[in-house]
Amino acid sequence: MADIWWKAHPHDLHRLADRVSSVYVERSHIDRDENAVVVINNRETVRVPAAMVAVMLLGPGTRITHGAVNLLADSGTTVCWVGEQGVRMYAAGLGPSRGAALLNRQAWLVSRTKERLAVARTMYRMRFPGEDVSTATMQQLRGREGARIRKLYQAEARRTGVPWNGRVYKAGDAYAAGDDLNRLLSAANAALYGICHAVITGLGASPGLGFVHTGLATSFVLDIADLYKAEYTIPLAFDLAQQGHTEERDARLGLRDRIAQDKLLGRIVNDVKTLLSPEGTEMPDVENELWDERVGTVQGGVNWAGTEGPPVPAASDPGMGDDHLAIIGPEFTRDTSSP
């Protein structure tokens, strides 16, 4: 099985000039050594400067010390506890010094009708390559999407020979309603939501501020996941049903393998950043600022008593790169020496 990210070698890390987007760790122990976290497993020891990591994803078999978590939090690094290869997200912690520029940008976009519609059109444009949606209303976009998905279900049914009788699901329980195919679809989608949730949280955006979906704490997660269902979860569910694999685990592992092969996580990172920063512009993170109704923001951590004049610009964060690292320890071996 391919890895989502290229595997990191200890000698590679010092050549990375910019902050990397994410480090995925599996079957390893994470500790602190001064201003770096040290990842240790039976095969290698990797020293990672905490300030260069935007998000650290902890996969199965990973242990982390309180000191390492404290350092990552002070460095503004998001820590997410995820399933194997990033499928499913179970918990996340955000450092107090993490900048909110991307979150502020997202809130600004979603709270203005013109800008929100523009982002929604961009999302649909990703699904309708070659189609002009520049003047489409939300009603028209929803209609096109509904017709596209209906045709996709029918095409997959013809391709695999698996009967399709319509979508049936129960929110919150991926394995509670419908036939085997519907349950596979729900299980695969649930795993995809976890992947998208981990990326969104890791980037510092809000899972709840959606552009197409609204009203849920995961509205933006649903928005992003919808970009990939036609390519991943729908064909996967039909393939599994054709092969007679109908368990929820089959859908989860099947999706895991496909996203690892295609390096989907890196694509999600780029798509989220592009949607929230049009034309790929990077939003600089800042450590601490105070809102000002005249000039926008002024520097935080300063005693402003009796002072006048222009504000002092706040230092900006070096930003987030597009590199993704994986540090994966060897398979655990069972001790057979004891009876």
Salt bridges, closest charged atoms under 4 A:
ASP3 OD2 - LYS7 NZ 3.58
ASP12 OD1 - ARG15 NH2 2.74
GLU26 OE2 - ARG27 NH1 2.61
ASP31 OD2 - HIS29 NE2 3.83
ASP33 OD2 - ARG47 NH1 2.71
GLU84 OE1 - ARG256 NH1 2.84
GLU131 OE1 - ARG144 NH1 3.06
GLU145 OE2 - ARG127 NH1 2.81
GLU145 OE1 - ARG148 NE 3.10
GLU156 OE1 - ARG159 NH2 2.53
ASP180 OD1 - ARG183 NH2 2.36
ASP223 OD1 - HIS213 ND1 2.71
ASP226 OD2 - HIS213 NE2 3.71
ASP226 OD1 - LYS229 NZ 3.03
GLU231 OE1 - ARG267 NH2 2.96
ASP239 OD1 - ARG159 NH2 2.74
ASP239 OD2 - ARG258 NH2 2.80
GLU248 OE2 - ARG88 NH2 2.79
ASP257 OD1 - ARG256 NH2 2.94
GLU282 OE1 - LYS273 NZ 3.94
ASP285 OD2 - ARG98 NE 3.96
ASP317 OD1 - ARG19 NH1 3.93
ASP322 OD1 - LYS273 NZ 2.93
GLU331 OE2 - ARG27 NH1 3.86
